[in-house]
Amino acid sequence: MAKIAINIATGTLQKDDLIVGIDLGTTNSLVAIIHPDTKKAIALKDIDDTTLVPSILHYNLESQQFIIGNDAKKLLEIDPANTIYSVKRLMGKSYQDVKQKSISYSYKIIDTDDDKLVKVQLGDRYYSPIELSSFILQELKHRAEHVLKTSISKCVITVPAYFNDAQRQATRDAGKLAGLEVLRIINEPTAASLAYGITAESSETKNIAVYDLGGGTFDISILKITDGIFDVLSTHGDTNLGGDDFDQALFQIICNQLEIAETSVNTDINLKQTLRLLAETCKKHLSDHENFSYNFKDKQISISKTDFESAIQDIINRTIESCLLALKDSKLTKAEIHEVVMVGGSTRVPLVKKCVRDFFERDLHDSLNPDEVVALGAAIQADILAGNNKDILLLDITPLSLGIETMGGLMDVLIPRNNKIPCKASRQYSTSRDGQSGIIVSVFQGERDLVKDNRKLAEFILSGIPGMPAGLPKVEISFHINADGILHVQAKELRSGISQSIEVKPQYDLSDSEVEKMLLDSITNAKEDIQTRSLVEAITEAEQMIQLTQNFSYKHRDFLTQHEKEQTLEAVRNLENALGSKQKDEIVKLTEHLNTITSPYAERVMDIAVAEAMKGKEI
């Protein structure tokens, strides 16, 4: 079997180059390597013997410097307005994306006029999530260099499988700002599968479900491992769901018990941060105990495990719905899943494990530290890129179909969902009008037949097409998804060589919840979509037939009989009237009728034209 290129294209990496694996997490981040002696993946520890670096930044207004990690975490209550957490949830987002959630942050999220991406205000300065994430990556880089006593410049960074193009590119840009060359962006569930699958026997074939519930994101991926080849069959998830939501549920319970109004909490950011941290403490306690009690300013808080589980049941149910959709996409049954891998700190909650175990009807695979497993997988991927591990091949996929808008507002898919990446696809199109000098290329992502129901990613114009009759220009549209899942689109007119390309970065006209509904909508509306597509295609063909007939019959009117002119006029009128009825079968029938009555004289006119052109010439 030919291997998909997952090394860099130039092949210039040397085996002795040290490449680290980084898990840039919502709650915690860490860095891992392959141990030079044991050849096993290990997470690097600091002087306090901990592998985790809290993904928290504190901005000192006086020094205008950042503190990262545990030292910043200590300042969450003291100075919440200048202490940033969960920045990963802001990556690649616009203000419109996050404004519904901004009330849950203790720091100020603003909307700027000069940039579509959201900014965080700290004092009189403004920082993008990319810049803030780069400071966390710098901290991880420094940790690795301190422990390993060597400089680090190359890495593999993990992201949630459902991160879109803008979020993936934002992660890569953050790495660049941190002084790191990001050799590969790898999906977190895929990294986890590497960490677990590395020990699988080469002769085995295993189907694995990777359930990854972190602090701010959720992914479920179905993978098949055969002879060292990791094949992602399907993936699903939610980029805005995780342990933070468990904290928020407990936060509401605590506020209710303290009889504190939501408006009061939101105007007192110190109180808000204190109660948020108390909710996190409560969550961890209830994972091992039946009750949590706490005296807060002479008011007693008492929460049972039952209260907690009732509050988070709907959140967990959303993850189970994603599991169901991922299984359906993989074309496997629950009985065909050999192992269920639990990843992410939030999987420590007993109810999460129970619900996942009940759904898949089998014991869970959670022998590795759920906080470290993603970074360990990233280290293994880094080892592959360094050329030290040639026994493993990783195939990744694109989670949603990609295509362009064609006549009638239809979605023409070039790369279907769950296609292996990196990949390329191209298709030829033409113009619909005589002398047309340009075409608009609108790129969409989604599963519905009409582009209005899908997500618009980008749009550009291919201009300068030489004037030619409709249908004569050959415009090739090419899609290329690289190993990081970033889409590049090119349009080229083949006769003239004119081309235009773009690196797709999504527009922000849809919210996360609408994107998450895409797959479910495509299933529930499948029958209606098929009928709609058939009708649109029939209308488009009829309109083109009418225009072509009118142009041809007018241009060659001297060669048509009066009967042919009247017959054609009547057929065109009948077809135009049928277009308003929206009856597909009637439109198709009348289109075929128009074609039938025009074909004879069209052939006769063409024969006359050929005869005139050949007059006086010898063959």
C-alpha positions as CSV (number, residue, x, y, z in Angstrom):
1,M,0.0,0.0,0.0
2,A,1.4,3.4,-0.9
3,K,1.9,5.7,2.0
4,I,0.4,9.1,2.2
5,A,3.1,11.7,2.7
6,I,2.9,12.9,6.2
7,N,6.6,14.1,6.4
8,I,7.4,17.6,5.1
9,A,7.6,17.9,1.4
10,T,11.3,18.8,1.2
11,G,12.5,15.9,3.2
12,T,15.2,18.1,4.8
13,L,14.6,17.1,8.4
14,Q,17.4,15.2,10.0
15,K,16.8,12.3,12.4
16,D,18.7,14.0,15.2
17,D,16.3,17.0,15.0
18,L,14.3,17.1,18.2
19,I,10.6,17.7,17.5
20,V,8.2,18.0,20.5
21,G,4.5,17.3,20.7
22,I,2.3,20.0,22.2
23,D,-1.2,19.7,23.6
24,L,-2.5,23.3,23.6
25,G,-5.5,22.8,25.8
26,T,-8.4,24.9,26.9
27,T,-7.7,24.3,30.6
28,N,-4.2,22.9,30.7
29,S,-1.4,22.6,28.2
30,L,1.7,20.3,28.1
31,V,4.7,19.2,26.0
32,A,5.9,15.7,25.4
33,I,8.8,13.9,23.7
34,I,9.9,10.4,22.9
35,H,12.4,9.3,25.5
36,P,15.7,8.6,23.8
37,D,16.4,5.4,25.9
38,T,13.0,3.8,26.3
39,K,11.6,5.1,23.0
40,K,8.3,5.7,24.9
41,A,6.3,9.0,24.9
42,I,6.6,11.0,28.1
43,A,5.3,14.3,29.2
44,L,7.9,16.8,30.5
45,K,7.6,17.8,34.1
46,D,8.6,21.0,35.8
47,I,10.5,21.4,39.1
48,D,7.2,20.8,41.0
49,D,7.0,17.4,39.3
50,T,3.8,18.3,37.4
51,T,3.3,17.9,33.6
52,L,0.4,20.3,33.3
53,V,0.7,24.1,32.6
54,P,-2.6,25.8,33.3
55,S,-3.7,27.6,30.1
56,I,-4.0,30.8,32.1
57,L,-2.3,34.2,31.6
58,H,-2.1,37.2,34.0
59,Y,-1.3,40.6,32.6
60,N,0.6,42.9,35.0
61,L,-0.6,46.4,34.3
62,E,2.5,48.1,35.8
63,S,5.2,46.0,34.1
64,Q,3.0,45.2,31.1
65,Q,4.3,41.7,31.2
66,F,2.5,38.3,31.2
67,I,2.7,35.6,33.9
68,I,1.8,32.1,32.6
69,G,0.6,28.9,34.2
70,N,0.3,28.2,37.9
71,D,1.5,31.6,39.0
72,A,-1.2,33.2,36.9
73,K,-3.9,30.7,38.2
74,K,-3.2,32.0,41.7
75,L,-4.3,35.5,40.6
76,L,-7.7,34.4,39.1
77,E,-9.5,35.6,42.3
78,I,-7.3,38.5,43.1
79,D,-7.3,40.2,39.7
80,P,-9.8,38.4,37.5
81,A,-10.2,41.3,35.0
82,N,-6.6,40.8,33.9
83,T,-6.3,37.1,34.2
84,I,-7.2,35.2,31.0
85,Y,-8.5,31.6,30.9
86,S,-10.1,29.4,28.2
87,V,-8.5,31.4,25.4
88,K,-8.7,28.4,23.2
89,R,-12.4,28.9,22.9
90,L,-11.7,32.3,21.3
91,M,-9.3,31.0,18.7
92,G,-10.3,31.9,15.1
93,K,-13.6,33.4,16.4
94,S,-15.3,36.7,15.7
95,Y,-17.1,38.8,18.2
96,Q,-20.4,37.6,16.8
97,D,-19.3,34.0,17.5
98,V,-18.6,34.6,21.2
99,K,-20.8,37.5,22.3
100,Q,-23.5,35.2,23.6
101,K,-20.8,33.5,25.8
102,S,-18.8,36.7,26.7
103,I,-20.9,37.2,29.8
104,S,-19.3,34.1,31.4
105,Y,-15.8,35.5,31.1
106,S,-14.3,37.7,33.8
107,Y,-12.1,39.6,31.3
108,K,-13.2,42.1,28.7
109,I,-13.9,40.7,25.2
110,I,-14.3,43.5,22.6
111,D,-15.4,43.9,19.0
112,T,-12.9,45.9,16.9
113,D,-13.7,47.7,13.6
114,D,-10.3,46.8,12.0
115,D,-10.4,43.0,12.4
116,K,-13.1,40.4,12.2
117,L,-11.3,38.4,14.9
118,V,-12.2,39.0,18.6
119,K,-9.8,40.9,20.8
120,V,-9.2,40.8,24.6
121,Q,-8.7,44.2,26.3
122,L,-6.0,44.3,29.1
123,G,-5.5,47.8,30.4
124,D,-5.1,50.1,27.3
125,R,-3.8,47.3,25.1
126,Y,-5.6,44.8,22.9
127,Y,-4.6,41.2,22.3
128,S,-5.8,38.6,19.9
129,P,-6.3,35.0,21.0
130,I,-3.5,34.1,18.6
131,E,-1.1,36.4,20.6
132,L,-2.3,35.1,23.9
133,S,-1.9,31.5,22.8
134,S,1.6,32.2,21.6
135,F,2.6,33.2,25.1
136,I,1.4,29.8,26.4
137,L,3.3,28.1,23.7
138,Q,6.4,30.1,24.6
139,E,6.1,28.9,28.1
140,L,5.9,25.3,26.9
141,K,8.9,25.9,24.7
142,H,10.9,27.3,27.6
143,R,10.0,24.4,29.8
144,A,11.1,21.9,27.1
145,E,14.4,23.8,26.6
146,H,15.0,23.9,30.4
147,V,14.4,20.2,30.9
148,L,16.2,19.0,27.7
149,K,19.0,21.5,27.9
150,T,18.8,22.2,24.1
151,S,16.9,24.7,21.9
152,I,13.5,23.7,20.5
153,S,12.3,25.1,17.2
154,K,10.0,22.4,15.7
155,C,6.8,20.9,17.0
156,V,3.5,19.2,16.4
157,I,0.4,20.9,17.9
158,T,-2.9,19.2,18.5
159,V,-6.4,20.8,17.9
160,P,-10.0,19.5,18.3
161,A,-11.1,17.5,15.2
162,Y,-13.9,20.0,14.7
163,F,-11.7,23.1,14.6
164,N,-12.4,24.9,11.3
165,D,-9.8,26.3,8.9
166,A,-9.6,29.7,10.7
167,Q,-9.0,28.0,14.1
168,R,-6.4,25.7,12.6
169,Q,-4.6,28.6,10.9
170,A,-4.8,30.6,14.1
171,T,-3.1,27.8,16.0
172,R,-0.3,27.6,13.4
173,D,0.1,31.4,13.6
174,A,0.4,31.2,17.4
175,G,3.1,28.7,17.0
176,K,5.0,31.0,14.6
177,L,4.7,33.9,17.0
178,A,6.1,31.7,19.8
179,G,9.2,31.0,17.6
180,L,8.1,27.5,16.7
181,E,7.9,25.9,13.3
182,V,4.6,23.9,13.4
183,L,5.3,20.9,11.2
184,R,1.8,19.4,11.6
185,I,-1.5,20.3,13.1
186,I,-3.0,17.0,14.3
187,N,-6.5,16.2,15.6
188,E,-6.6,15.5,19.3
189,P,-8.6,12.2,19.0
190,T,-6.1,11.1,16.4
191,A,-3.2,11.9,18.7
192,A,-4.9,9.9,21.4
193,S,-5.3,6.9,19.1
194,L,-1.6,7.1,18.4
195,A,-0.8,7.0,22.1
196,Y,-3.0,3.9,22.6
197,G,-2.6,2.2,19.3
198,I,1.2,2.2,19.3
199,T,1.1,-1.0,21.4
200,A,-1.4,-2.8,19.1
201,E,-0.2,-6.0,17.5
202,S,0.7,-5.4,13.9
203,S,-1.4,-8.4,12.8
204,E,-4.6,-7.0,14.5
205,T,-7.4,-4.9,13.1
206,K,-9.1,-2.8,15.8
207,N,-12.0,-0.4,15.6
208,I,-11.6,2.3,18.3
209,A,-13.9,5.0,19.5
210,V,-11.9,7.9,21.0
211,Y,-14.1,9.9,23.4
212,D,-12.3,13.2,24.2
213,L,-14.0,15.5,26.7
214,G,-11.7,18.3,27.7
215,G,-12.2,21.6,29.5
216,G,-13.7,23.4,26.5
217,T,-14.1,21.1,23.6
218,F,-15.5,17.6,22.8
219,D,-14.6,15.2,20.0
220,I,-15.6,11.6,19.2
221,S,-13.7,9.8,16.5
222,I,-14.0,6.3,15.1
223,L,-10.7,4.9,14.0
224,K,-9.6,1.6,12.4
225,I,-6.0,0.4,13.1
226,T,-4.7,-2.2,10.7
227,D,-1.0,-3.2,10.3
228,G,0.1,0.0,11.9
229,I,-2.1,2.1,9.7
230,F,-4.4,4.6,11.6
231,D,-7.4,5.3,9.6
232,V,-10.0,7.8,10.9
233,L,-13.3,6.6,9.6
234,S,-15.4,9.4,11.0
235,T,-15.4,12.3,13.5
236,H,-18.0,14.5,15.2
237,G,-18.0,16.9,18.1
238,D,-18.7,20.3,19.6
239,T,-16.1,23.1,19.7
240,N,-17.9,24.7,22.6
241,L,-18.6,22.0,25.1
242,G,-16.6,20.6,28.0
243,G,-15.7,20.7,31.7
244,D,-16.2,24.5,31.7
245,D,-19.9,23.7,31.1
246,F,-20.0,21.4,34.1
247,D,-18.5,24.3,36.2
248,Q,-21.1,26.7,34.8
249,A,-23.9,24.3,35.9
250,L,-22.5,24.1,39.4
251,F,-22.0,27.8,39.4
252,Q,-25.7,28.3,38.8
253,I,-26.6,25.9,41.6
254,I,-24.2,27.8,44.0
255,C,-25.7,31.2,43.1
256,N,-29.2,29.9,43.7
257,Q,-28.3,28.5,47.1
258,L,-26.6,31.7,48.1
259,E,-29.6,33.6,46.7
260,I,-27.3,35.8,44.5
261,A,-28.9,37.3,41.4
262,E,-27.2,36.7,38.1
263,T,-27.0,40.5,37.5
264,S,-25.2,40.9,40.8
265,V,-22.6,38.3,40.0
266,N,-22.0,39.8,36.6
267,T,-21.3,43.2,37.9
268,D,-18.9,41.9,40.6
269,I,-16.1,40.1,38.7
270,N,-14.2,39.2,41.8
271,L,-17.2,37.4,43.3
272,K,-17.9,35.8,39.9
273,Q,-14.4,34.4,39.7
274,T,-14.4,33.2,43.3
275,L,-17.7,31.3,42.7
276,R,-16.4,29.9,39.4
277,L,-13.4,28.5,41.1
278,L,-15.5,27.1,43.9
279,A,-17.7,25.4,41.3
280,E,-14.6,23.8,39.8
281,T,-13.5,22.6,43.3
282,C,-17.0,21.2,43.8
283,K,-16.9,19.3,40.6
284,K,-13.6,17.6,41.4
285,H,-14.8,16.7,44.9
286,L,-18.1,15.2,43.7
287,S,-16.2,13.0,41.3
288,D,-15.0,11.0,44.3
289,H,-17.6,11.9,47.0
290,E,-21.3,11.8,47.5
291,N,-21.7,15.3,48.9
292,F,-20.0,18.7,48.9
293,S,-20.4,21.2,51.7
294,Y,-18.9,24.7,52.0
295,N,-19.5,27.7,54.2
296,F,-19.4,30.9,52.1
297,K,-19.6,34.1,54.1
298,D,-21.8,32.4,56.8
299,K,-24.0,30.9,54.2
300,Q,-24.0,27.1,53.8
301,I,-23.6,25.5,50.4
302,S,-24.6,21.8,50.1
303,I,-24.6,20.0,46.8
304,S,-25.0,16.2,46.3
305,K,-23.7,14.1,43.6
306,T,-27.3,13.6,42.5
307,D,-27.8,17.3,42.2
308,F,-24.6,17.6,40.1
309,E,-25.4,14.7,37.8
310,S,-29.0,16.1,37.2
311,A,-27.4,19.4,36.2
312,I,-25.0,18.0,33.7
313,Q,-27.1,15.2,32.2
314,D,-28.2,17.2,29.2
315,I,-24.6,18.3,28.5
316,I,-23.5,14.6,28.5
317,N,-26.4,13.7,26.3
318,R,-25.2,16.1,23.7
319,T,-21.9,14.1,23.6
320,I,-23.8,10.9,23.2
321,E,-25.7,12.3,20.3
322,S,-22.4,13.0,18.6
323,C,-21.3,9.4,19.3
324,L,-24.4,8.2,17.5
325,L,-23.7,10.3,14.5
326,A,-20.0,9.4,14.3
327,L,-21.0,5.7,14.5
328,K,-23.5,6.2,11.7
329,D,-20.9,7.9,9.5
330,S,-18.3,5.2,10.1
331,K,-20.8,2.5,9.0
332,L,-20.0,0.5,12.1
333,T,-22.3,-0.8,14.8
334,K,-21.6,-0.5,18.5
335,A,-20.8,-4.3,18.5
336,E,-18.0,-3.7,16.0
337,I,-16.1,-1.3,18.3
338,H,-13.3,-3.1,20.0
339,E,-12.1,-0.4,22.4
340,V,-13.4,2.8,23.8
341,V,-10.7,5.3,24.7
342,M,-11.4,8.0,27.2
343,V,-9.4,11.2,26.8
344,G,-9.6,14.6,28.6
345,G,-9.8,15.6,32.2
346,S,-13.5,15.8,32.2
347,T,-13.8,12.1,31.6
348,R,-12.9,11.6,35.2
349,V,-16.5,12.6,36.1
350,P,-18.2,9.2,37.0
351,L,-21.5,10.0,35.2
352,V,-19.5,10.6,32.0
353,K,-17.9,7.2,32.2
354,K,-21.2,5.6,33.0
355,C,-23.1,7.1,30.0
356,V,-20.3,6.3,27.6
357,R,-20.0,2.7,28.9
358,D,-23.8,2.3,28.7
359,F,-23.9,3.6,25.1
360,F,-21.1,1.5,23.7
361,E,-22.0,-1.4,26.0
362,R,-18.4,-2.3,26.8
363,D,-15.6,-1.5,29.3
364,L,-13.7,1.7,28.8
365,H,-10.0,1.9,27.9
366,D,-8.5,4.6,30.3
367,S,-5.1,3.2,31.4
368,L,-3.2,6.3,30.3
369,N,-3.5,9.7,32.1
370,P,-6.4,11.4,30.3
371,D,-4.7,14.8,30.7
372,E,-1.5,13.6,29.1
373,V,-2.6,11.2,26.4
374,V,-3.1,13.8,23.6
375,A,0.4,15.2,24.1
376,L,1.9,11.7,24.2
377,G,0.2,11.1,20.8
378,A,1.6,14.4,19.5
379,A,5.1,13.3,20.5
380,I,4.7,10.0,18.6
381,Q,3.6,12.0,15.5
382,A,6.6,14.2,16.0
383,D,8.8,11.1,16.0
384,I,7.2,10.0,12.7
385,L,7.9,13.4,11.2
386,A,11.5,13.1,12.3
387,G,11.8,9.9,10.4
388,N,12.4,7.7,13.5
389,N,9.2,5.7,13.3
390,K,8.3,4.2,9.9
391,D,6.0,1.5,11.2
392,I,3.0,3.9,11.6
393,L,0.9,5.6,9.0
394,L,-1.7,8.2,10.0
395,L,-4.7,8.9,7.7
396,D,-6.9,11.8,8.7
397,I,-10.2,13.1,7.3
398,T,-12.2,16.2,6.6
399,P,-15.4,16.3,8.7
400,L,-17.7,18.2,6.3
401,S,-18.1,18.2,2.5
402,L,-16.5,21.0,0.5
403,G,-17.7,22.4,-2.8
404,I,-18.8,25.4,-4.8
405,E,-22.0,27.1,-5.8
406,T,-23.3,26.3,-9.2
407,M,-26.3,27.6,-11.2
408,G,-29.6,27.6,-9.3
409,G,-27.8,28.0,-5.9
410,L,-26.8,24.3,-5.9
411,M,-23.9,22.9,-3.9
412,D,-21.5,21.0,-6.2
413,V,-19.3,18.8,-3.9
414,L,-15.6,18.5,-4.9
415,I,-14.4,16.8,-1.7
416,P,-16.9,14.7,0.2
417,R,-17.0,14.6,4.0
418,N,-14.8,12.0,5.7
419,N,-12.4,12.1,2.7
420,K,-8.8,11.2,3.7
421,I,-6.4,14.2,3.9
422,P,-4.2,15.5,2.5
423,C,-6.1,15.3,-0.8
424,K,-6.8,17.1,-4.1
425,A,-9.8,17.3,-6.3
426,S,-10.7,19.3,-9.4
427,R,-13.5,19.7,-11.9
428,Q,-14.1,21.7,-15.0
429,Y,-16.9,24.3,-15.5
430,S,-17.8,26.8,-18.1
431,T,-19.6,30.1,-18.6
432,S,-23.3,30.5,-19.0
433,R,-23.4,33.7,-21.1
434,D,-21.7,34.7,-24.4
435,G,-18.7,36.9,-23.9
436,Q,-18.7,36.3,-20.1
437,S,-15.3,37.7,-18.8
438,G,-15.4,36.5,-15.2
439,I,-16.9,34.0,-12.8
440,I,-17.5,34.2,-9.1
441,V,-16.2,31.2,-7.2
442,S,-18.1,30.7,-3.9
443,V,-16.7,28.0,-1.6
444,F,-19.1,26.3,0.8
445,Q,-18.9,23.6,3.5
446,G,-21.8,21.4,4.5
447,E,-24.0,18.5,3.6
448,R,-27.2,20.1,2.1
449,D,-28.0,20.3,-1.6
450,L,-28.6,24.1,-1.6
451,V,-25.8,26.4,-0.7
452,K,-28.1,28.6,1.4
453,D,-28.3,25.8,3.9
454,N,-24.5,25.4,4.1
455,R,-21.7,27.4,5.5
456,K,-19.9,29.9,3.2
457,L,-16.1,29.8,3.6
458,A,-14.8,32.1,0.9
459,E,-15.5,33.9,-2.4
460,F,-13.3,35.3,-5.1
461,I,-13.6,36.3,-8.8
462,L,-11.7,34.8,-11.7
463,S,-11.6,37.7,-14.1
464,G,-10.0,38.4,-17.5
465,I,-11.5,35.4,-19.3
466,P,-11.3,36.1,-23.1
467,G,-14.7,36.8,-24.7
468,M,-16.0,33.4,-26.0
469,P,-19.4,31.9,-26.6
470,A,-21.1,30.4,-23.6
471,G,-19.9,27.0,-22.8
472,L,-16.6,27.3,-24.7
473,P,-14.2,28.5,-21.8
474,K,-12.8,25.7,-19.7
475,V,-12.5,26.8,-16.1
476,E,-10.9,24.2,-13.8
477,I,-11.6,24.6,-10.1
478,S,-9.1,22.8,-7.9
479,F,-9.4,22.1,-4.1
480,H,-6.3,21.0,-2.1
481,I,-6.5,20.2,1.6
482,N,-3.0,20.0,3.1
483,A,-2.0,17.8,6.0
484,D,-3.2,20.4,8.5
485,G,-6.7,20.4,7.1
486,I,-6.2,23.9,5.5
487,L,-8.1,24.3,2.2
488,H,-6.5,26.0,-0.8
489,V,-8.7,26.8,-3.8
490,Q,-7.6,27.7,-7.4
491,A,-9.6,28.6,-10.5
492,K,-7.9,28.5,-13.9
493,E,-9.2,29.1,-17.4
494,L,-7.4,26.4,-19.3
495,R,-7.4,28.0,-22.8
496,S,-5.9,31.3,-21.7
497,G,-4.0,30.2,-18.6
498,I,-5.5,32.9,-16.4
499,S,-5.8,31.8,-12.8
500,Q,-6.7,33.0,-9.3
501,S,-6.2,31.2,-6.0
502,I,-7.1,31.7,-2.3
503,E,-6.3,30.1,1.0
504,V,-9.7,29.6,2.5
505,K,-10.5,31.3,5.9
506,P,-14.1,31.0,6.8
507,Q,-16.4,33.9,7.1
508,Y,-18.3,34.3,10.3
509,D,-21.9,34.4,9.2
510,L,-23.0,31.2,11.1
511,S,-22.8,30.5,14.8
512,D,-21.2,27.4,16.3
513,S,-24.6,25.9,17.1
514,E,-25.7,26.2,13.5
515,V,-22.5,24.6,12.2
516,E,-23.0,21.7,14.7
517,K,-26.5,21.1,13.3
518,M,-25.3,20.7,9.8
519,L,-24.9,16.9,9.8
520,L,-28.2,16.3,11.7
521,D,-30.0,18.7,9.3
522,S,-28.6,16.8,6.3
523,I,-30.1,13.6,7.6
524,T,-33.5,14.9,8.6
525,N,-33.9,16.9,5.4
526,A,-32.5,14.3,3.0
527,K,-35.7,13.5,1.2
528,E,-36.7,17.2,0.9
529,D,-33.2,18.1,-0.3
530,I,-33.3,15.5,-3.1
531,Q,-36.6,16.8,-4.3
532,T,-35.4,20.4,-4.1
533,R,-32.2,19.6,-6.0
534,S,-34.1,17.8,-8.7
535,L,-36.5,20.7,-9.1
536,V,-33.6,23.3,-9.2
537,E,-31.7,21.2,-11.8
538,A,-34.8,20.9,-13.9
539,I,-35.5,24.7,-13.7
540,T,-31.8,25.5,-14.5
541,E,-31.8,23.2,-17.6
542,A,-35.1,24.7,-18.8
543,E,-33.9,28.3,-18.4
544,Q,-30.7,27.5,-20.3
545,M,-32.8,25.7,-23.0
546,I,-35.1,28.7,-23.4
547,Q,-32.2,31.2,-23.7
548,L,-30.3,29.0,-26.2
549,T,-33.5,28.5,-28.3
550,Q,-34.3,32.2,-28.4
551,N,-30.8,33.2,-29.3
552,F,-30.5,30.5,-32.0
553,S,-33.9,31.0,-33.5
554,Y,-33.5,34.8,-33.7
555,K,-30.0,34.6,-35.2
556,H,-31.1,32.1,-37.8
557,R,-34.7,33.3,-38.3
558,D,-34.3,33.5,-42.1
559,F,-33.7,29.8,-42.3
560,L,-36.8,28.8,-40.2
561,T,-40.3,28.3,-41.7
562,Q,-43.2,30.2,-40.3
563,H,-44.6,27.0,-38.8
564,E,-41.3,26.3,-37.0
565,K,-41.2,29.8,-35.6
566,E,-44.8,29.5,-34.3
567,Q,-44.3,26.0,-32.9
568,T,-41.1,27.1,-31.1
569,L,-42.7,30.3,-29.7
570,E,-45.6,28.2,-28.3
571,A,-43.2,25.6,-26.8
572,V,-41.1,28.3,-25.1
573,R,-44.3,30.0,-23.7
574,N,-45.5,26.7,-22.3
575,L,-42.2,26.0,-20.7
576,E,-41.9,29.5,-19.2
577,N,-45.4,29.1,-17.7
578,A,-44.4,25.7,-16.3
579,L,-41.4,27.3,-14.5
580,G,-43.8,29.2,-12.2
581,S,-45.7,26.0,-11.3
582,K,-42.6,24.4,-9.7
583,Q,-43.7,21.0,-11.0
584,K,-40.5,19.1,-11.8
585,D,-42.0,16.4,-14.0
586,E,-44.0,18.9,-16.1
587,I,-40.9,21.1,-16.5
588,V,-38.8,18.1,-17.6
589,K,-41.5,17.0,-20.0
590,L,-41.8,20.4,-21.7
591,T,-38.0,20.9,-21.8
592,E,-37.7,17.6,-23.7
593,H,-40.6,18.7,-26.0
594,L,-38.8,22.0,-26.8
595,N,-35.6,20.1,-27.5
596,T,-37.5,17.7,-29.8
597,I,-39.0,20.4,-32.0
598,T,-35.9,22.5,-32.3
599,S,-33.4,19.7,-33.0
600,P,-34.5,19.1,-36.7
601,Y,-34.1,22.7,-37.8
602,A,-31.0,23.2,-35.7
603,E,-29.3,20.4,-37.6
604,R,-30.6,21.8,-40.9
605,V,-29.2,25.2,-40.2
606,M,-25.8,23.8,-39.2
607,D,-25.7,21.7,-42.4
608,I,-26.4,24.9,-44.4
609,A,-23.6,26.7,-42.5
610,V,-21.1,23.9,-43.2
611,A,-22.1,23.8,-46.9
612,E,-21.5,27.6,-47.2
613,A,-18.2,27.4,-45.4
614,M,-17.0,24.6,-47.8
615,K,-18.2,26.2,-51.0
616,G,-15.5,26.3,-53.6
617,K,-13.1,24.1,-51.5
618,E,-11.8,20.7,-52.3
619,I,-11.7,17.9,-49.8
